[in-house]
Amino acid sequence: MRWLPVVLVLVFALLALAVWIGAGLTALLSPELVLVILGALGFGLFAFKLLTTYTAVLLAADRFLSGQPVDKKELAAKTSKETASEEPLFALLALLMASVEPYRYAYYLAFALLLLLTLAAVLTPWNDQFKANLEALFWGSALTTFFVWAFESFASAAVGEVADRERSS
Amino acid sequence: MRGVLTTAVLVSIVGVLLGMGLGGFITYRGLQGLIESVPGSPVVVGAEYDRAANELVLTVFNPGGLPLTVLNGDLVFKPAEGEGYSVANVPINTVIPGQSVATLRIRLKEQTVKPGDVIKGGFTYRYPYIGQLYYTSYPLTVGRPLRLNPAEVLQRAKEEAQKGGENR
């Protein structure tokens, strides 16, 4: 494991280089497009915990519905309830989703604030370039918000499926 | 709680709407950038003779994106009967920003103007950086003022062009 930091640094350097080249190229083409990407990535940072949690719920539900074993302990470690692994799977998944509820509210609050700010700016006679930049950021964040919302909807539908299956069995 | 299928349909609909919005925004900005660099010919959308001030009033619309600077105006007066005259180099120096309308006024000589007389007002203009002088003019028949909506003029002109006719 002595080479792990080296690999991590190399991977990070490679990613940073890719981002730098990509951002530079896109900025040459259109500043709005680069702002859309930056908005999506920036809100992606906020959304990271939400997206990983919903992905974990979806993967666990998928394993369960296709008959494979699910590691309940690992899922339970992410919730605040220590005895969560003794609950039925749908309750465990629901707990897991409930544990990120504050993050979800904070995320949607940030998005709503940006939405209101953008609407306010677009409706005022400000500098056109500034308005366009703000709108570009908004569209980028809307892209990420769409993914968050879609993952959340699918995760909650999957929990429902798991509950149906567990009740019928 | 919604089922998986309902969720999929809902997410697809929202995704398509979001894509339309985002694509529309990027296309709109691209088009705006293109239009902002186009020098458009000024269109006279309003012309009338102001009897009180003894002036020819031209309302000029700049349909392009580049601002145009009106340098100076001139005027040819052709009465239905009798001698006419012309006035040259009336300084105006007005900037008409892109996609906007400005009013130009050119004073006539003290002479009676009757309905049916023709006043031809013209002006030279130029664009930033482009080292070229342009000239355009509009003949107004007194008593028949011109009052048009810029958007409507452009729409009609486009329709005429699509018909293939150049008739006015």
Boltz contact constraints between the chains, C-beta under 6 A:
constraints:
  - contact:
      token1: [A, 32]
      token2: [B, 29]
      max_distance: 6.0
  - contact:
      token1: [A, 132]
      token2: [B, 29]
      max_distance: 6.0
  - contact:
      token1: [A, 139]
      token2: [B, 22]
      max_distance: 6.0
  - contact:
      token1: [A, 139]
      token2: [B, 25]
      max_distance: 6.0
  - contact:
      token1: [A, 146]
      token2: [B, 18]
      max_distance: 6.0
  - contact:
      token1: [A, 150]
      token2: [B, 11]
      max_distance: 6.0
  - contact:
      token1: [A, 153]
      token2: [B, 7]
      max_distance: 6.0
  - contact:
      token1: [A, 154]
      token2: [B, 7]
      max_distance: 6.0
  - contact:
      token1: [A, 157]
      token2: [B, 2]
      max_distance: 6.0
  - contact:
      token1: [A, 157]
      token2: [B, 3]
      max_distance: 6.0
  - contact:
      token1: [A, 157]
      token2: [B, 4]
      max_distance: 6.0
  - contact:
      token1: [A, 157]
      token2: [B, 7]
      max_distance: 6.0
  - contact:
      token1: [A, 160]
      token2: [B, 1]
      max_distance: 6.0
